[in-house]
Amino acid sequence: MPSKWDGIQSPKILNALRVALSDDKMFSHREVVDVIRAALDDGILTPSELNDLRIVAEKSDTMLARPKTMLLYLIEQTRKLYGTDGQFGLTTMQERYAAEIICGFLKRMGTGYFPKLDRDRVGIDLLFRIGNPEIMNQDTAGLCGPVAFLYGLASDSPRTYAQYAVDLYENGKARIGDIFVAPSTSCRTYSPPSSMSPADWLAAASLRDSDNWWFDVDDVKVGFSAGSTIGEIEKWFVQAGYSGVESKGNMVSGLDPSDINDLNRYQGEGRRVVLRINSKMLYAKTQNETTYRGNHVVVLRSPINRTPQGVQLTVFTWAQGEFKVPQGSALSEKDFLGNLYGYVAGKPF
């Protein structure tokens, strides 16, 4: 191997380099994807391996602009998400199988049916989401319902989530069980803000737009058309293949103390539980204010703990998988229930 690779420590990456450069010494895009896949062969991308990949990107004389940009984006995003000392991991066989689907997607060319979404950024972001669904984030788009559902899907069946997203990009339509998703042209040709992952727009906006019979979801500023009801989320659960689906919802009034018992039972049974709340509950300054409707969807991540002071729970919301409620002083059970407008619970498939 040339001396310029002397700083590379990983035998997996060195071996992938040998294979890639053994024929014509050119470093094609497909071969760079194979180097990434080799680095993830054991399911872990360590800080040392990220440094090795940076050496590959910076010292290769025959790597074209596209694969170099992709490689540097992978390095940048890993460090952004996990810190300079953190590592990205795929811990299950399902996650690794999903990674194979995504690597196949990365090797292909073209913009598919989403011309404003860069294929390589979509693919790298999908890799991160099968390994850590908690980073999903609707940003300023009103897509909390689809994101909450997709968080569960990526957690429970990363292979299904990956194939769904890849099929959407390549074909403009996809299935999740019996859900048929075919977003409108305006949704597919929209360019989301740089602060929002293109993978999250692809997966979440397409799901919501396809289920919206009146308004297109084609702008992050359009809140009404992007919102989801408990009935719609319940339908997604059932059609996706979740079993034992239970739901309850009130449009303008909160739920009852007995509902806490049911939610804790569902959570203890391992069901995926989605809550429709008023987002004032999530902020210390407003958590005790009276509200009159639900306007946000979160995923329950813990039992709802009753204490003499009030209730305590953990939810997934806005790319935070361990968001603590309350954020301020004690949240009474009455105030919690006054901000809880519905739920859906289902057993993963």
Number of C-alpha atoms within 10 A of each C-alpha: 10 5 6 11 15 11 11 19 13 17 12 18 23 20 13 19 21 12 14 19 15 10 9 8 14 15 19 18 21 16 19 25 19 21 23 20 20 20 23 20 14 13 19 15 21 19 19 15 22 25 16 20 24 19 16 24 21 12 12 15 11 12 20 14 10 12 21 20 15 21 23 17 16 23 19 15 15 22 17 11 13 12 12 15 9 14 17 20 19 22 14 12 12 17 24 23 15 24 26 16 17 24 21 14 21 23 18 14 11 11 14 19 18 23 14 14 22 14 25 24 19 22 26 21 22 29 27 22 23 29 23 20 24 21 21 29 24 24 18 17 22 26 28 26 28 25 28 28 25 23 29 22 24 23 21 18 18 28 22 18 23 27 18 19 25 27 16 24 25 17 12 20 20 21 19 19 15 11 18 15 20 20 25 17 13 14 22 25 14 18 18 21 14 7 10 17 20 23 26 25 28 24 22 26 27 27 30 26 23 19 21 18 9 8 13 21 30 24 19 20 12 16 13 11 19 26 20 21 18 23 15 15 21 22 14 21 27 18 16 20 17 20 15 14 19 18 17 16 19 15 12 14 17 23 20 14 12 8 15 18 13 13 23 16 13 21 20 12 11 12 22 26 26 27 25 26 24 22 18 18 26 20 13 15 12 14 24 22 11 13 21 13 19 25 19 22 32 25 25 26 18 18 19 17 13 13 12 8 11 16 21 20 16 20 22 23 24 18 17 15 20 15 18 16 21 21 16 15 13 18 21 19 20 16 19 22 21 24 29 28 26 24 27 25 27 23 20 19 10
